[in-house]
Amino acid sequence: MPLLFRRFRKKEEPAAPAPAAPEAPAGFPDRAVKAVAVAVKDKGEGIAREHLPRLTERFFRIDTARSRKLGGTGLGLAIVKHSINRHRGALVIDSVQGEGSTFTVYLPVAEG
């Protein structure tokens, strides 16, 4: 176990077993491959379902007036999507208006 984690763990507390790799999502290039999933969830205003398919397009903005006010180029999620694709992974975006959004990255587990 890395030194960093040993310092924060109580001595009498046994180490938790590593969680099993989740099943890859439908958009994953090879569903037979196990994947590591990392999810980021917010409790913001959420995103309307009709906008979800376009969120990773370059320069796409849902609310251009808000984007002008707060700044941003509309490139963030496009860059994330392309980086994940280069690593043979997948990005899944779930959102419910009024509840927030969850962005989950799936990356294949290395063999060996």
Residue pairs with C-beta under 8 A, 6 or more apart in sequence:
1 9
1 15
9 15
21 34
21 35
21 36
21 37
21 109
22 34
22 35
22 36
22 37
22 106
23 31
23 34
23 35
24 30
24 31
24 33
24 34
24 35
24 90
24 106
24 108
25 90
25 92
25 104
25 106
27 90
27 92
28 35
28 89
28 90
28 106
29 88
29 90
30 88
30 108
33 108
33 109
34 108
34 109
35 89
35 90
35 106
35 107
35 108
35 109
36 106
36 107
36 108
36 109
37 104
37 105
37 106
38 104
38 105
38 107
39 102
39 103
39 104
39 105
40 102
40 103
40 104
41 100
41 101
41 102
41 103
42 100
42 101
42 102
43 99
43 100
44 100
44 101
45 97
45 98
45 100
46 95
46 96
46 97
46 98
46 99
46 100
46 101
47 55
47 62
47 93
47 95
47 97
47 101
48 62
48 95
48 97
49 95
51 62
52 93
52 95
54 60
55 77
55 93
56 77
56 78
56 80
56 81
56 91
56 93
57 78
58 74
58 75
58 78
59 73
59 74
59 75
59 78
60 74
60 78
61 67
61 72
61 74
67 74
77 91
80 91
80 105
81 91
84 90
84 91
84 105
84 107
87 107
87 108
88 107
88 108
89 105
89 106
89 107
89 108
90 105
90 106
91 103
91 104
91 105
91 106
92 103
92 104
92 106
93 101
93 102
93 103
93 104
94 101
94 102
94 104
95 101
95 102
